[in-house]
Amino acid sequence: MKLIKLLFIIITGLVITNVTLTNRTVDESVVVSKLNQDIATLQNENTILKAQVAEAGSLDKLTLKLAEAGFVETTQIVSVNTTSSVASR
């Protein structure tokens, strides 16, 4: 009789431990899947931002912005000859 009670207590303890660990595993997997989803969203946003930066820095856009600012293209090269304190060889 004592053996049956002892086995019943051990089995009940193992079942409770199993259920508890299973619940923790499920909770952690939900958290991990949410984090994976957040990572994927941020990677997509980074890709979009990289494309926007590349587009904003393209030569066509820069040419238009320079023209709007009043800069004009010239064929002359202008240089100023001065004495420099930096050594040149």
TORGUKE-338996 format. One record per residue (C-alpha): residue number from 1; chain; x, y, z. Coordinates in steps of 0.02 Angstrom, whole numbers, plus 50000, padded with zeros to 5 digits. Layout:
N
(NUM,"A",(X,Y,Z))
...
This chain:
89
(1,"A",(50000,50000,50000))
(2,"A",(50143,50119,50044))
(3,"A",(50227,50075,49879))
(4,"A",(50071,50120,49780))
(5,"A",(50055,50288,49870))
(6,"A",(50239,50323,49840))
(7,"A",(50225,50280,49655))
(8,"A",(50068,50387,49640))
(9,"A",(50158,50537,49718))
(10,"A",(50309,50513,49604))
(11,"A",(50200,50497,49448))
(12,"A",(50097,50649,49498))
(13,"A",(50256,50749,49526))
(14,"A",(50326,50697,49358))
(15,"A",(50164,50743,49269))
(16,"A",(50160,50914,49351))
(17,"A",(50344,50942,49306))
(18,"A",(50311,50888,49127))
(19,"A",(50163,51007,49109))
(20,"A",(50261,51150,49186))
(21,"A",(50411,51126,49073))
(22,"A",(50300,51108,48920))
(23,"A",(50213,51273,48960))
(24,"A",(50380,51360,48981))
(25,"A",(50441,51291,48815))
(26,"A",(50285,51351,48726))
(27,"A",(50300,51524,48805))
(28,"A",(50482,51537,48752))
(29,"A",(50443,51481,48576))
(30,"A",(50309,51616,48562))
(31,"A",(50435,51746,48619))
(32,"A",(50567,51681,48498))
(33,"A",(50446,51683,48351))
(34,"A",(50394,51862,48395))
(35,"A",(50577,51913,48400))
(36,"A",(50609,51828,48232))
(37,"A",(50462,51921,48158))
(38,"A",(50530,52086,48227))
(39,"A",(50701,52047,48155))
(40,"A",(50627,52013,47983))
(41,"A",(50528,52175,47989))
(42,"A",(50682,52276,48037))
(43,"A",(50785,52195,47899))
(44,"A",(50652,52242,47772))
(45,"A",(50648,52421,47836))
(46,"A",(50839,52429,47826))
(47,"A",(50835,52369,47646))
(48,"A",(50706,52503,47602))
(49,"A",(50809,52637,47689))
(50,"A",(50968,52582,47598))
(51,"A",(50876,52596,47432))
(52,"A",(50813,52770,47479))
(53,"A",(50988,52827,47527))
(54,"A",(51059,52758,47366))
(55,"A",(50924,52845,47266))
(56,"A",(50951,53011,47357))
(57,"A",(51138,53002,47323))
(58,"A",(51124,52957,47140))
(59,"A",(51210,53069,47014))
(60,"A",(51047,53117,46928))
(61,"A",(50972,53179,47092))
(62,"A",(51132,53271,47138))
(63,"A",(51138,53354,46967))
(64,"A",(50959,53414,46987))
(65,"A",(50992,53479,47163))
(66,"A",(51149,53571,47106))
(67,"A",(51055,53650,46961))
(68,"A",(50916,53705,47079))
(69,"A",(51046,53782,47195))
(70,"A",(51115,53885,47051))
(71,"A",(51277,53794,47014))
(72,"A",(51326,53786,46832))
(73,"A",(51443,53669,46739))
(74,"A",(51604,53746,46679))
(75,"A",(51742,53684,46565))
(76,"A",(51877,53794,46641))
(77,"A",(51990,53735,46778))
(78,"A",(52037,53868,46903))
(79,"A",(52178,53847,47026))
(80,"A",(52255,53964,47151))
(81,"A",(52443,53960,47170))
(82,"A",(52494,54001,47347))
(83,"A",(52638,53956,47457))
(84,"A",(52591,53816,47572))
(85,"A",(52659,53773,47743))
(86,"A",(52637,53590,47699))
(87,"A",(52788,53506,47622))
(88,"A",(52767,53453,47442))
(89,"A",(52881,53343,47341))
